[in-house]
Amino acid sequence: MAKIFRNLQKRKLVEMALARDEARLSKTGAVVVETGVYTGRSPEDRFIVQTAKNQKIINWGKVNQPISGQDFQKLNKKIQKYLDGLDQNYQTDGWVCADKKERISVRAVTEFAYQALFTKHILRKGIIKELESKDPDLTILVAPNLKANPKTDGTNSEAFIILNLEKRLVIIGGTKYAGEIKKSIFSYLNFILPPKKVFPMHCSANVLKMTV
């Protein structure tokens, strides 16, 4: 059974990533990670579990590729077993959405410390005891070293990013690119917010104070 490091501070996550040779520091002190084959998102490896409820409300195609519930369940069991079998993994809790009426809690369980660090940066802070004591609205499991078998798992390659919208669960494997975590969260928001007449914005806001 893996030892779970829950909601470590950023400095500690940097130390652990460096100690385990997951990353290095640049000359300016930034954390640098080599992600191997996948240096960016892999849209052809992203799937959404197709169900009777969402079959007619999602625009299926090259962007939103369907995958069966059976194939999802096989990979979900594999990734849970894989993460549990590691010597350690990392849990990161936080919120997304600035509006408290619409915000959702997110929990990411990751194989690597640098992924927990990335997730900590993109999530909004919250009271950790409160977040740890509740079931998250969205759970993301990330295991880059777990690779799919396209012949038996229903994927296009060894990498997979699969969203099960009804179970509020995302599984990511076979790719070290941490941006898949962010994109999966945003994809989930794109599914749940428009029916509430809320338009999710993929942007940031900067304020610059100028003096003359």
N, C-alpha and C positions, 0 to 999 in steps of 0.2 A: 504494500500500500504506500502510495506516494505521500511524502511530507508536504503539506500545503502551506505556502507562505502567503498569508492574507494581508492585502492592502499595506505593503511595505512602503516606506517613504522613498521618494525618487532617488535620493543619494544612495540608499542601500541597494536599490535595484541596479543602479549603475555599477556599484562595487561588485555585485554578484555577476552581472553580465561580463565584466572584465575578468573576474576570477575564473569563470567557466569558459573563457575564450569564445564567447558569443559575439564580442564586439571589441573595438579598440577606440582610443581617443584621438581625435585630430589635433593639430597644432593649437587650435583655438579652444580645445577642451570639449568639443562636441562628440557625442557617441556615434561611431561609424559602424555599420553592420553590412557585411557582404551577404547578399541574399541569393547568390548563385544564379541558376538559370532564370528565375523569375525576378527581374529587376523592376517590375511594375505589375499592374493588375493583369489578370488573365481572364478576360470576359468569356472566352469559349469554354472555360471550366466552371462557370457559375451557373447554378441551377436553382429552381424553385420547385418545391414538392407540389405536384398537381393533385388537387382534391375535387370532390364534387362541389364544394362551396366556392372555390376560387376559379373553377374551370372557365367560367364565362366573364369574369371581371378582370382578368389579367391579359395583357396583350402578349400572347405567347409568340415566340419566334427566336431569332438569333440573340436578342438581348435577354429575353426572359425564357430560358430553355426549361422545359418541364422534365422532372424526374419522378419516378414512381415512389410511393410511400414505402414499398418493399425495399427498393435500393437504398433509400435514405436510412431505413431502420438498420440495414446491414452495416453501413458505414458508421452510423451513430453508435452501435454496439462496439465496433472496432475502436473508435476514437476514445470512448469512455474507458474501455479496457486498457488501451495504450496509455492514456494519461494517468490512470490509477496505478499502472505498473512501473512508472518512472520513479526514480529516487526522490524527486521533488517536482512540484509544479507551483503555479502562481495564480492567485485569485485577486482580481481587481474589481471593485465595485464603485459605481458612480451614477450620475444622472445625465440624460440628454434632454435638450429643449430648455430654453431659458424661462419660458412661461410655466409657472408651477402648476397651472391647471392642466397642462398638456404633457408635462414631463414624464418620462418613464425611467425606471431604474434598470441598469445594465450590469450584468456580471460576466466577466471574461475569465476563463480558466485557460492558461497558456502553458506551453511547454518551456518557453524561454523567458528569462528575466527581461530581456530587451523588449519583448512583446508586451509584458506587463507595464513597463515604463512608457511605451508608446500609448497604450490604452489609458494610462493614468493622465497623460497629457491631453487626450481628446475628450475625456469625460469631465463633466462638471462635478465639483466637490460636493460632498454631503457629509452628514454625521455617520461615521463608519458603523457605530453600533446599530444605528437604525437600519442601514443598508444590509448589514450582515444578518440581522434578525428576521428579515422578510424575504419571501420568495421574489426573485427579480422578475421584472416584466419581460426582459429579454436576456437569454443566456447564450454565450458564444464560447465554443470549445475550439481551441487552436492547437494543432499538432503537426508542425511542418515536416517532421521526420516520418510521419505515417503516410504512406503512399497508397493510392487506390490502384486497383487492377481493373482497367477498362473492360476487360473481357467478362468479368463477373460482377462488377460494381455499378455498371451503367453509366460510367463517366467517359469523358473524351481523352483523358490522360491520367497520369499519376496524381495530378493536382485536382482538388475539388473545393468548391465553395458552395455550400448548399443551405438554402433558407427554408425552414419549415415554419411558415407564417402562422399556422394555426396552433402549433406547439410552442411558438415563440422561442425557437431554438435555431441557432446557426452552427454548422460544423465546417471547419476549415482545415485542410491537410495538404501535404505535398508541396507547399510553397512557404518560403520564409518572408515573403513580402508582407509587411505589417499593414499596409494600406488596405488590404482586404477586410480587416476588422472595421475600419472606419466606413468603407463603402457598404458593408453589410448592415451596419446600424442605420445608415442613411436610406438604404433600400427598404428597411422595415418601416421607417418613418413615412416614406413615400406611400406605403400600403395602408397604414392605419390613420394618418392625419387628414388626407383629402376628404374622406367620407364625413369628417367632422367639420368640413368647411375651413380647414386650416391648411395653409400652403407652406410646406417645409422649405426653408431657404438654405442652400449650400453655399454659405458665404461667411465673411467675417466683417466686423465693423471696427474702424480705427478712428480715433479722435486725436487731432493734432492742434495743440494750442500754439498760436502764432502771435508774436509780438512785433510791433513796428517801431 
